[in-house]
């Protein structure tokens, strides 16, 4: 969501500006603190030279020291702070084991400890003899979670790393333990203030001659405060004898002094330029020219730098300045006092030129430009959601005035989009209902149509299927934009899947893919893809799913990890259905890696577990089924607010339990498996009745089992979901055999045998459980079954046995080979890592994005069970030389 250009400004350490006097005692103490302590803490009011002292010491660090610098701002919450911290670490090529964006996702989910642990693991594996994380202006942070995170990092910070904090107030960290262990070096205003002798040297340096009396007066009035010294010495070399002491410790007096002794001595053009540019976060020639309207912006910036007007010079190719907080506050206050009418327009100009969407929206908010702020937020939300940054969008919404939050259709629409990825369909329905009404009221009918299409989808997943279908019909009756039409096709896909006809889902999916291919928004693809595979058994679905996967991979590109993971997951269901179990085993490993890389997001994790448990059922791995089933239970409770989805996942684990004959688990969970009154779901109701019938069959209640299964088989193919029709037919065959009706049993089973034989999709029957298939193969058919059909039945069982045996044999072989899991591309990346190439150079050499290179490096380390790039390089050289 944040721009890389802005990130570079926040993560660049200011250059040390030579020409000041040396302060050997402070420099020696600070240098020792940076290299020998866990935490170096500089706490002093504004203007005590904290940033300058640190920038000097960074230039003096020995070779091999790694530095990550972050300047904190008021708008930095934990997610944003983590984004910039990761950007600051990027030049060190850390071997990330999580996607950098996953840190923000973990923070958004409240999993702060996991985020801190992942960062520490990365720091431990980063190739640096000594590392520093420098956090400047930490007092600006108000999000308490940032300090919780820092406390957790400090607990496990590697010995070769030091956390350096510069702040105006002591941070709310658990400092007592580090003080007790003497692992903290502290510098307060007394340590940072200039001493008498240093003030005398400074006077001599600035004025060109000794004057002990004047230097003494200067020291007494400033008490060694660096900003006060600088103000006095820069004020046309005037005497400070008449300057009241209160100037240095009173904001109003200080601002008056800045006005009379600094600003008014500057040329008028430069005064106006500074005041207007004070609204910018960083000053560059292009941004300053835009907001000031002065074509001489580049010259004036150089003049500011030459005059050393309370600015820091950032380490950048182009001259980039950051105003000192006190000076910026003074300039903005003066601008608002002298030219109040100009401020809103200037803030709008600042926003228009701001690359970072977060800051751009905040500038519009400061300008009171509510419409621009809302529309900007709507425009950037799809990109943010495509990169899993929904939590940041919600925090932006919270910056709007309460009345606008309550009434704005734009903000309601954005809230609804943010709730969708987490399956919070009740929240989506409420937000989109409000958005549609609001858009209609202001004549934005296309926006209202899009909101109603989302409202209909959310209603559907809340169990209001017929109401949702009627609303979707109403949307279709009016002109639609492409996105709206895509969403209505998605609704029709789901509606026909639950109500028929059998080929309805494939027809609507085909049209939906056609529309998506015309508008390759990664966020829209992500909105449409999850869980479509549960209707894979319907006619024509496999072909359309293949088209969907191909288009989604293109839309995902290199930077949309969640969409890539969803594509891999759906491909896994296709492999399972087709019985391509060897490929599926490798795919499951990739999806596990995807899940780990993304920080184990709950929505992805539970869908992975459902695929995994049905694979284990197909292999007749009963112990593994039980373990995965329990994991689904644990994961599923976190999704209780997600419409009917917890019910769907509960159905999977009950089906899996029945498939392996764990009837105790079936009895335990079956009472919770029910559709609430008023929530339509024909397919789910059929599935629940199927499970009840299986339990009746197991308990010998044959009349009940037969009556239910005979009724269900009439519609199970028409409303088939994953394994529904196959389960109904195999269990009906067992029930008919149990009452001595082999002919009726074969009549139920034969259509399934013919369909699977024709398609080759053996996965749809193995997922019903190898135990049931084995019972059918050993039954006394008394001539009712064809020899060919029974042979096919036995082939299915043999496939499951071979898969099970192969799974047990593959693990030792892979463990012995160690490199068997690496792809050709991963070996190419590893070769360049061994050649000491950075991620950027590897990306350039292999025509990949840096994001993809990071992902390859993480996979290499995971698959080889290594901790660092250095270990990976050694592993490669040992086997391949070089």
FENBEL-V332727 format. One record per backbone hydrogen bond with DSSP energy under -1.0 kcal/mol. NH is the residue of the N-H (numbers start at 1). CO is the residue of the C=O. Records with the same first field share a line. If there is no record, write none. Layout:
# FENBEL-V332727
NH=CO + CO
This chain:
# FENBEL-V332727
7=3
8=4
10=6
11=7
15=313
27=23
28=24
29=25
30=26
31=27
32=28
33=29
34=30
36=32
37=33
38=183
39=183
40=163
41=185
42=165
43=187
44=167
48=45
53=49
54=50
55=51
56=52
57=53
58=54
59=55
65=62
66=130
68=132
70=134
71=10
72=136
76=73
81=77
82=78
83=79
84=80
85=81
86=82
87=83
88=84
89=85
90=86
92=89
93=90
96=94
99=597
102=99
103=100
105=101
106=102
107=103
108=104
109=105
110=107
111=106
112=110
115=111
116=112
117=113
118=114
119=115
120=116
121=117
122=118
123=119
124=120
125=121
128=126
131=160
132=66
133=162
134=68
135=164
136=70
138=166
140=137
141=138
146=143
148=144
149=145
150=146
151=147
152=148
153=149
154=150
155=151
161=158
162=131
163=38
164=133
165=40
166=135
167=42
173=171
175=173
179=175
180=176
181=177
183=178
185=39
187=41
192=188
193=189
194=224
199=195
200=196
201=197
202=198
203=199
204=200
205=201
206=202
207=203
208=204
215=211
216=212
217=213
218=214
219=215
220=216
221=217
222=218
223=219
225=222
227=47
229=225
230=226
231=227
232=228
233=229
234=230
235=231
236=234
238=235
243=240
247=244
248=245
254=250
255=251
256=252
257=253
258=254
259=255
260=256
261=257
262=258
263=258
264=259
266=263
271=267
272=268
273=269
274=270
275=271
276=272
277=273
278=274
279=276
280=277
283=321
288=284
289=285
290=286
291=287
292=288
293=289
297=294
300=296
301=297
302=298
303=299
304=300
305=301
306=302
307=303
309=304
310=308
312=322
314=320
315=13
316=314
321=283
322=312
324=310
328=324
329=325
330=326
331=327
332=328
333=329
334=330
335=331
336=332
337=333
338=334
339=335
342=339
346=342
347=343
348=344
349=345
350=346
351=347
352=348
353=349
354=351
360=356
361=357
362=358
363=359
364=360
365=361
366=362
367=363
368=365
369=364
370=368
373=369
374=370
375=371
376=372
377=373
378=374
379=375
380=376
381=377
384=380
385=381
386=382
387=383
388=385
389=384
393=389
394=390
395=391
396=392
397=393
398=394
399=396
400=397
405=401
406=402
407=403
408=404
412=408
413=409
414=410
415=411
416=412
417=413
418=414
419=415
420=416
423=420
424=419
425=423
428=424
429=425
430=426
431=427
432=428
433=429
434=430
435=431
436=432
437=433
438=434
439=435
440=436
441=437
442=438
443=440
444=439
445=443
448=444
449=445
450=446
451=447
452=448
453=449
454=450
455=451
456=452
457=453
458=454
459=455
460=456
461=457
463=460
464=459
465=463
468=464
469=465
470=466
471=467
472=468
473=469
474=470
475=471
476=472
477=473
478=475
485=481
486=482
487=483
488=484
489=485
490=486
491=487
492=488
493=489
494=490
495=491
496=492
497=493
498=494
499=495
500=496
504=501
507=503
508=504
509=505
510=506
511=507
512=508
513=509
514=510
515=511
516=512
517=513
519=516
521=519
525=521
526=522
527=523
528=524
529=525
532=529
534=531
535=532
536=533
538=535
541=538
544=540
545=541
546=542
547=543
548=544
549=545
550=546
551=547
552=548
553=549
554=550
555=551
556=552
557=553
564=560
565=561
566=562
567=563
568=564
569=565
570=566
571=567
572=568
573=569
574=570
575=571
576=572
577=573
578=574
579=576
580=575
581=579
584=580
585=581
586=582
587=583
588=584
589=585
590=586
591=587
592=588
593=589
594=590
595=591
596=592
597=593
598=594
599=596
600=595
605=601
606=602
608=604
609=605
610=606
611=607
612=608
613=609
614=610
615=611
616=612
617=613
618=614
619=615
620=617
621=616
622=620
625=621
626=622
627=623
628=624
629=625
630=626
631=627
632=628
633=629
634=630
635=631
636=632
637=633
638=635
639=636
640=637
642=639
644=461
645=642
648=644
649=645
650=646
651=647
652=648
653=649
654=650
655=651
656=652
657=653
658=654
659=655
660=656
661=658
662=657
663=661
666=662
667=663
668=664
669=665
670=666
672=669
673=670
674=672
679=676
680=463
685=681
686=682
687=683
688=684
689=685
690=686
691=687
692=688
693=689
694=690
695=691
696=692
697=693
698=694
699=695
700=697
701=696
702=700
705=701
706=702
707=703
708=704
709=705
710=706
711=707
712=708
713=709
714=711
715=712
716=712
719=715
722=534
724=721
727=723
728=724
729=725
730=726
731=727
732=728
733=729
734=730
735=731
736=732
737=733
738=734
739=735
740=737
741=736
745=741
746=742
747=743
748=744
749=745
750=746
753=749
754=750
755=751
756=752
757=753
758=754
759=755
760=756
762=760
763=577
764=761
765=762
766=762
767=763
768=765
769=766
773=769
774=770
775=771
776=772
777=773
778=774
784=781
790=786
791=787
792=788
793=789
794=790
795=791
796=792
797=793
798=794
799=795
800=796
801=797
802=798
803=799
804=800
805=801
806=802
807=803
808=804
809=805
810=806
813=809
814=810
815=811
816=812
817=813
818=814
819=817
822=819
827=823
828=824
829=825
830=826
831=827
832=828
833=829
834=830
836=833
837=832
842=838
843=839
844=840
845=841
846=842
848=843
853=849
854=850
855=851
856=852
857=853
858=854
859=855
860=856
861=857
862=858
863=859
864=860
866=861
872=868
873=869
874=870
875=871
876=872
877=873
878=874
879=875
880=876
881=877
